């Protein structure tokens, strides 16, 4: 089940960005990953773990399964979806001979997908969405803090239409992109006029207004759809195809080596 993630045919890619999506030839990896204490202790001393109570209340709390090979120090991890939890309170049928019998005991079904592999301190995975269902990996990527949002709003060449709304409603998607934009220095190092001119390649018309001093400023829209389009552009998620000249959205921020 976990062989797909450990295949030598996959190219390991260091996980750095929350919005990075590997293709079918790549696998994301986090080196030096610290397993949560309760999982580490279960791997190293399973005999000390309390017996799992097989009842509906306990089954409803299961969100992941781990299989650990101590000899090779490798663990296979699967997210447990709702339909995999077999509770007594719901009608579950199993085939017995030529008839269906009701399953009276609580239990779990094991899926065919391995969502992550932990091998000798390295975490391997392909889906960030599923990874977040099991582990907190927020410390391994940059996300704008409230202070960063304040700094973004305070940029000299930026006018935010609704700064209060941006601060209150900025979710993870917005924060990860604001962090990149701040770190890259795009808005401080590149003239607003050049940014607006470049945007035309992607059929984007940016709103440019003058501030009290007459300097050109980029307007950050309050409309959520317009905001997303602008942040995608500023974060360089858009690119022009070298052969067709068409504009596309990138699924990765990994630099070409």
Secondary structure, DSSP 8 states (H G I E B T S, - for coil): --TTTT-TTSEEEE---TT----TTEEEEEET----HHHHHHHH-GGGS-----SHHHHTT--EEEEEETTTTEEEEEE--GGGEE-TTS--EEEETTEEEE--S-EE---S---EEEETTEEEES-HHHHHHH---GGGS----HHHHHHHHT-TTEEETTHHHHHHH--HHHHHHHHHHHHHTHHHHS-HHHHHHHHGGGT----EEE-TTS-EEEEE-SSHHHHHHHHHHHTT-EEE-TTT--EEE-S------
